Amino acid sequence: MAALVTFRDVTLGYDRHPAVHHLNGAVEAGALLAVIGPNGAGKSTLLRGIAGVLKPLSGVIDLDGLEHRDIAYLPQSADIDRTFPISVFDFVGTGLWRSTGFFGGIGKAARGKILAALAAVGLNGFENRPIGTLSGGQTQRMLFARVLLQDARLIVLDEPFNAIDAKTTADLLALVKRWNGEGRTVLAALHDLDMVRNNFPETLLLARGPVEWGPTAQTLTADNLTVAMRMCEAFDDSAAACAADPRSRAA
Ligand SMILES: Nc1ncnc2c1ncn2[C@@H]1O[C@H](COP(=O)(O)OP(=O)(O)OP(=O)(O)O)[C@@H](O)[C@H]1O
């Protein structure tokens, strides 16, 4: 399999302060990769970098010719402005921007696709609801419906199962598996180690830099998790972007 996403000494951060540094490695096309790490490890930062929301401070994220608009990115639900006055239908319809353009009208075919995506995530009948009236689990379903419509080769999910019930988790996990079964590459930042062990073949354990990256069973060892915790605790948030750091390791 060829690499779809390649990191070449990537450092990402905010105001010149690195949050993820010196990441090397590659995500193969068709991979189902979990990104795991303690709070503040840089998981969201890394996913933002891949999605193009954040530009690397240094290094390169090579997307094998994909453009950022070809990536379906599901942000943490906390990053969604739920006070924005938009209906569920229109929000999910933004997943079609790539094909309709910002100012393209929503025709009958597009309307059908949006309704089908809502049905696929169990949100039939919610089309006219303002997004701010949805529960946490319903909001997560809505975000998945938008990803579904984007029909993307690369899908990047930031804590997609955070604070949702078991039924919603199972439904949405089935979608993730379906996407991967269709040959799509899926990366997900996750916290639930059992979920990762049972469903994600490959894991990147991140603690500002990579601790380990490989088959999940090999990566999620007690030793590696301890190292990750220590590396995060030791990290200096006010440090400036630096030259090569010997703690970093290529995948
Ligand atoms: N917009 C921002 N501006 C400045 N610093 C930020 C910003 N977003 C994140 N950070 C900092 O970058 C570091 C990595 O944060 P990030 O959200 O990527 O970690 P995470 O692994 O996703 O954490 P969590 O598991 O808590 O969601 C943290 O120190 C955080 O405070």
Ligand as a Chemical Component Dictionary entry (heavy atoms), coordinates in Angstrom:
data_LIG
# 
_chem_comp.id                   LIG 
_chem_comp.type                 NON-POLYMER 
_chem_comp.pdbx_formal_charge   0 
_chem_comp.three_letter_code    LIG 
# 
loop_
_chem_comp_atom.comp_id 
_chem_comp_atom.atom_id 
_chem_comp_atom.alt_atom_id 
_chem_comp_atom.type_symbol 
_chem_comp_atom.charge 
_chem_comp_atom.model_Cartn_x 
_chem_comp_atom.model_Cartn_y 
_chem_comp_atom.model_Cartn_z 
_chem_comp_atom.pdbx_ordinal 
LIG N1  N1  N 0 -5.900 27.418 19.804 1  
LIG C1  C1  C 0 -4.865 27.193 20.633 2  
LIG N2  N2  N 0 -4.062 28.200 21.010 3  
LIG C2  C2  C 0 -2.998 27.996 21.834 4  
LIG N3  N3  N 0 -2.675 26.782 22.341 5  
LIG C3  C3  C 0 -3.448 25.734 21.988 6  
LIG C4  C4  C 0 -4.585 25.875 21.124 7  
LIG N4  N4  N 0 -5.149 24.666 20.969 8  
LIG C5  C5  C 0 -4.411 23.802 21.698 9  
LIG N5  N5  N 0 -3.399 24.445 22.301 10 
LIG C6  C6  C 0 -2.373 23.838 23.182 11 
LIG O1  O1  O 0 -1.692 22.837 22.431 12 
LIG C7  C7  C 0 -1.417 21.701 23.262 13 
LIG C8  C8  C 0 -1.992 20.457 22.615 14 
LIG O2  O2  O 0 -3.415 20.569 22.659 15 
LIG P1  P1  P 0 -4.365 19.584 21.865 16 
LIG O3  O3  O 0 -5.755 20.119 21.993 17 
LIG O4  O4  O 0 -3.834 19.350 20.509 18 
LIG O5  O5  O 0 -4.193 18.239 22.716 19 
LIG P2  P2  P 0 -5.112 16.932 22.757 20 
LIG O6  O6  O 0 -4.168 15.765 22.772 21 
LIG O7  O7  O 0 -6.117 16.959 21.677 22 
LIG O8  O8  O 0 -5.785 17.079 24.181 23 
LIG P3  P3  P 0 -7.213 16.564 24.773 24 
LIG O9  O9  O 0 -7.095 15.084 24.915 25 
LIG O10 O10 O 0 -7.247 17.259 26.105 26 
LIG O11 O11 O 0 -8.282 17.002 23.810 27 
LIG C9  C9  C 0 -2.011 22.035 24.642 28 
LIG O12 O12 O 0 -0.993 22.527 25.475 29 
LIG C10 C10 C 0 -3.025 23.117 24.346 30 
LIG O13 O13 O 0 -3.170 23.995 25.457 31 
# 
loop_
_chem_comp_bond.comp_id 
_chem_comp_bond.atom_id_1 
_chem_comp_bond.atom_id_2 
_chem_comp_bond.value_order 
_chem_comp_bond.pdbx_ordinal 
LIG N1  C1  SING 1  
LIG C1  N2  SING 2  
LIG C1  C4  DOUB 3  
LIG N2  C2  DOUB 4  
LIG C2  N3  SING 5  
LIG N3  C3  DOUB 6  
LIG C3  C4  SING 7  
LIG C3  N5  SING 8  
LIG C4  N4  SING 9  
LIG N4  C5  DOUB 10 
LIG C5  N5  SING 11 
LIG N5  C6  SING 12 
LIG C6  O1  SING 13 
LIG C6  C10 SING 14 
LIG O1  C7  SING 15 
LIG C7  C8  SING 16 
LIG C7  C9  SING 17 
LIG C8  O2  SING 18 
LIG O2  P1  SING 19 
LIG P1  O3  DOUB 20 
LIG P1  O4  SING 21 
LIG P1  O5  SING 22 
LIG O5  P2  SING 23 
LIG P2  O6  DOUB 24 
LIG P2  O7  SING 25 
LIG P2  O8  SING 26 
LIG O8  P3  SING 27 
LIG P3  O9  DOUB 28 
LIG P3  O10 SING 29 
LIG P3  O11 SING 30 
LIG C9  O12 SING 31 
LIG C9  C10 SING 32 
LIG C10 O13 SING 33 
# 
